[in-house]
Amino acid sequence: MEIASGTDGAVPTPASETRLGERVARTVIRWLIGSPCSIHREVAMPFPAPWIRSPHPVAVSFVVVMAATVASVGWAAPDAGAKARGEYNFYGHSAHHSFSSARANTETYQRYINETHGVPFPTAPVTAADPASQTAAQGAVDPEIAREAGDAIADDIERIQRHVNRMRASAKSTGDTAALAKLDDVDKQLGVARRSHAALHEHHAGETIAPATAMSLAQKVNDSLRAAHREHDEVLKQLGASAQP
């Protein structure tokens, strides 16, 4: 059997045990000081190599103490309210992103109408001409594009409502009356957005889709989404958690 020569007073050990000891020690140290992604990288040993080659009690103690320290600092038990806070923040930020998506989809549709049919973005409530006059002057909106836009906006609104409902359930469980009051305001504006979207969907279901009417109805959807989004982000501010971009 091949024997590794002892150094620095270390007791000689079989070469196979030496190599095994080195592999185990390096793996443990990589785990302690790096992420799982760093486990294949070479790292400097924090104690002399001879300690690895022999069952030195100091080396063993060092690894045990380091492991206990990481466990106590990195994996401390969460407090009693951590689950509720985590869920509330998750659904809150998810709703924020869904609001952004809904408004982006609405504005993308409006931009299409503006670029394709020459309808200006409304800066104030307008009364569009009758659909026949609109289509004669500006052409009809492509029904495929209208359907895609309408479906995307509807999906976003449904997703927002699910997240808000979960936020409401969480706020009720913790007795957060301030958040519940704000969520009532969010629900009111979401109701306006739903009705506005229903009107847009009805227009899309017609024989022809008049561009100015579609633009005006889409603007009503966007205005209500903006108002609901603003109220929702006020809820996040009350939690001390700014909305993520």
C-alpha positions as CSV (number, residue, x, y, z in Angstrom):
1,M,0.0,0.0,0.0
2,E,1.3,3.4,-0.9
3,I,1.9,5.6,2.1
4,A,2.0,9.4,2.1
5,S,4.9,10.9,3.9
6,G,3.9,12.9,7.0
7,T,5.0,16.5,7.2
8,D,5.1,19.0,9.9
9,G,4.7,16.3,12.5
10,A,1.5,14.8,10.8
11,V,1.0,11.1,11.3
12,P,1.6,9.2,8.0
13,T,-1.6,8.0,6.4
14,P,-2.4,5.8,3.3
15,A,-2.4,7.8,0.0
16,S,-6.0,6.8,-0.7
17,E,-7.1,8.3,2.6
18,T,-5.1,11.4,1.9
19,R,-6.7,12.0,-1.4
20,L,-10.2,11.4,0.0
21,G,-9.5,13.7,2.9
22,E,-8.4,16.5,0.5
23,R,-11.5,16.1,-1.6
24,V,-13.8,16.1,1.3
25,A,-12.2,19.2,2.9
26,R,-12.2,21.1,-0.4
27,T,-15.9,20.3,-1.0
28,V,-16.8,21.4,2.5
29,I,-14.9,24.7,2.2
30,R,-16.4,25.4,-1.2
31,W,-19.9,24.9,0.3
32,L,-19.1,27.1,3.3
33,I,-17.7,30.1,1.4
34,G,-19.3,30.0,-2.0
35,S,-22.5,29.3,-3.8
36,P,-23.5,26.0,-5.4
37,C,-22.2,27.4,-8.7
38,S,-18.7,27.8,-7.3
39,I,-18.3,24.2,-6.2
40,H,-16.2,23.3,-9.2
41,R,-13.8,26.2,-8.7
42,E,-10.5,25.8,-6.9
43,V,-10.4,27.7,-3.6
44,A,-7.7,28.5,-1.2
45,M,-7.7,26.3,1.9
46,P,-8.2,28.3,5.1
47,F,-5.9,25.9,7.1
48,P,-2.6,24.2,6.3
49,A,-2.5,21.3,3.8
50,P,-1.0,18.9,6.3
51,W,-4.1,19.2,8.4
52,I,-6.1,17.9,5.5
53,R,-3.7,14.9,5.1
54,S,-4.2,13.7,8.6
55,P,-7.2,13.4,10.9
56,H,-6.0,16.5,12.8
57,P,-8.5,17.4,15.5
58,V,-8.0,21.2,14.9
59,A,-9.1,20.8,11.3
60,V,-12.1,18.8,12.2
61,S,-13.1,21.3,14.9
62,F,-12.7,24.2,12.4
63,V,-15.1,22.6,9.9
64,V,-17.6,21.8,12.5
65,V,-17.6,25.4,13.9
66,M,-17.8,26.9,10.4
67,A,-20.8,24.7,9.6
68,A,-22.5,25.6,12.8
69,T,-21.9,29.4,12.2
70,V,-23.3,29.3,8.6
71,A,-26.4,27.3,9.8
72,S,-27.1,29.7,12.6
73,V,-26.6,32.9,10.5
74,G,-27.8,31.8,7.0
75,W,-30.8,29.7,8.0
76,A,-32.3,31.4,11.0
77,A,-35.9,30.4,11.6
78,P,-38.4,32.9,10.3
79,D,-40.6,34.8,12.7
80,A,-44.3,34.2,13.1
81,G,-45.4,36.8,10.5
82,A,-42.9,35.9,7.8
83,K,-45.3,33.7,5.8
84,A,-48.0,36.4,5.7
85,R,-45.6,39.1,4.8
86,G,-43.9,37.0,2.1
87,E,-47.2,36.1,0.5
88,Y,-48.5,39.7,0.6
89,N,-45.3,41.1,-1.0
90,F,-45.3,38.4,-3.6
91,Y,-48.9,39.0,-4.7
92,G,-48.5,42.7,-4.4
93,H,-45.5,42.9,-6.7
94,S,-47.0,40.4,-9.1
95,A,-50.1,42.6,-9.3
96,H,-47.9,45.6,-10.0
97,H,-46.2,43.8,-12.9
98,S,-49.6,42.7,-14.3
99,F,-50.8,46.3,-14.2
100,S,-47.8,47.4,-16.1
101,S,-48.4,44.6,-18.7
102,A,-52.1,45.5,-19.1
103,R,-51.3,49.2,-19.7
104,A,-48.5,48.3,-22.1
105,N,-50.8,46.0,-24.1
106,T,-53.5,48.8,-24.2
107,E,-51.0,51.4,-25.3
108,T,-49.5,49.1,-28.0
109,Y,-53.0,48.7,-29.5
110,Q,-53.5,52.4,-29.4
111,R,-50.2,53.0,-31.1
112,Y,-51.2,50.6,-33.8
113,I,-54.4,52.5,-34.4
114,N,-52.5,55.8,-34.4
115,E,-49.8,54.6,-36.9
116,T,-52.1,52.5,-39.2
117,H,-55.2,54.7,-39.3
118,G,-54.0,58.1,-38.3
119,V,-56.2,58.4,-35.2
120,P,-54.5,60.8,-32.7
121,F,-54.1,59.7,-29.1
122,P,-56.9,61.3,-27.1
123,T,-55.9,64.1,-24.7
124,A,-59.5,64.5,-23.4
125,P,-62.8,62.6,-23.8
126,V,-64.0,62.7,-27.4
127,T,-67.1,61.7,-29.2
128,A,-66.1,59.7,-32.3
129,A,-68.0,60.0,-35.5
130,D,-70.3,57.3,-36.5
131,P,-68.5,54.0,-37.4
132,A,-69.4,54.1,-41.1
133,S,-67.8,57.6,-41.5
134,Q,-64.7,56.5,-39.7
135,T,-64.1,53.4,-41.7
136,A,-64.8,55.3,-45.0
137,A,-62.2,57.9,-44.1
138,Q,-59.6,55.8,-42.1
139,G,-60.3,52.2,-42.9
140,A,-61.4,49.4,-40.5
141,V,-59.2,48.0,-37.8
142,D,-57.8,44.5,-38.5
143,P,-60.1,42.2,-36.5
144,E,-57.2,39.8,-35.8
145,I,-55.1,42.5,-34.2
146,A,-58.1,43.8,-32.3
147,R,-58.9,40.3,-30.9
148,E,-55.2,39.7,-29.9
149,A,-55.1,43.0,-28.1
150,G,-58.4,42.6,-26.4
151,D,-57.6,39.1,-25.2
152,A,-54.2,40.1,-23.9
153,I,-55.7,43.0,-21.9
154,A,-58.5,40.7,-20.6
155,D,-55.9,38.2,-19.4
156,D,-54.0,40.9,-17.6
157,I,-57.1,42.2,-15.8
158,E,-58.0,38.7,-14.7
159,R,-54.5,38.1,-13.4
160,I,-54.5,41.5,-11.5
161,Q,-57.8,40.5,-9.9
162,R,-56.5,37.2,-8.7
163,H,-53.5,38.8,-7.1
164,V,-55.6,41.5,-5.5
165,N,-57.9,38.9,-4.1
166,R,-55.0,37.1,-2.5
167,M,-53.7,40.3,-1.1
168,R,-57.1,41.0,0.4
169,A,-57.2,37.5,2.0
170,S,-53.7,38.1,3.5
171,A,-54.7,41.5,4.8
172,K,-57.8,40.1,6.4
173,S,-55.8,37.4,8.1
174,T,-53.5,40.0,9.7
175,G,-56.2,42.5,10.5
176,D,-54.6,45.2,8.2
177,T,-57.6,47.6,7.9
178,A,-55.6,50.3,6.2
179,A,-54.6,47.9,3.4
180,L,-58.1,46.6,3.1
181,A,-59.5,50.1,2.6
182,K,-56.9,50.8,-0.2
183,L,-57.7,47.5,-1.8
184,D,-61.4,48.5,-1.9
185,D,-60.3,51.5,-4.0
186,V,-58.3,49.3,-6.3
187,D,-61.3,47.0,-6.8
188,K,-63.5,50.0,-7.7
189,Q,-61.1,51.1,-10.4
190,L,-60.7,47.5,-11.6
191,G,-64.5,47.4,-12.0
192,V,-64.3,50.4,-14.2
193,A,-61.5,48.8,-16.2
194,R,-63.6,45.7,-16.7
195,R,-66.7,47.6,-17.9
196,S,-64.5,49.7,-20.2
197,H,-62.9,46.5,-21.6
198,A,-66.3,44.9,-22.1
199,A,-67.4,47.9,-24.2
200,L,-64.2,47.6,-26.3
201,H,-64.8,43.9,-26.7
202,E,-68.4,44.6,-27.8
203,H,-67.1,47.0,-30.4
204,H,-64.5,44.5,-31.6
205,A,-67.4,41.9,-32.1
206,G,-69.1,44.2,-34.6
207,E,-69.1,43.7,-38.4
208,T,-66.4,46.4,-38.8
209,I,-64.1,48.0,-36.2
210,A,-64.1,51.8,-36.4
211,P,-60.6,53.0,-35.5
212,A,-61.5,56.3,-33.6
213,T,-64.1,54.4,-31.5
214,A,-61.6,51.7,-30.7
215,M,-59.0,54.3,-29.7
216,S,-61.5,56.1,-27.4
217,L,-62.6,52.9,-25.8
218,A,-59.0,51.7,-25.3
219,Q,-58.2,55.1,-23.7
220,K,-61.0,54.5,-21.1
221,V,-59.5,51.1,-20.3
222,N,-56.1,52.7,-19.9
223,D,-57.3,55.5,-17.7
224,S,-59.0,53.2,-15.3
225,L,-56.0,50.9,-15.2
226,R,-53.8,53.9,-14.4
227,A,-56.0,54.9,-11.5
228,A,-56.2,51.3,-10.1
229,H,-52.4,51.0,-10.5
230,R,-51.8,54.2,-8.6
231,E,-54.1,53.0,-5.7
232,H,-52.4,49.6,-5.7
233,D,-48.9,51.1,-5.4
234,E,-50.1,53.1,-2.4
235,V,-50.8,49.8,-0.7
236,L,-47.2,48.7,-1.3
237,K,-45.9,52.0,0.0
238,Q,-47.8,51.4,3.2
239,L,-45.9,48.2,3.6
240,G,-42.6,50.1,3.2
241,A,-42.0,48.2,0.0
242,S,-41.6,50.3,-3.1
243,A,-43.0,48.8,-6.3
244,Q,-40.4,47.0,-8.4
245,P,-39.9,48.5,-11.9
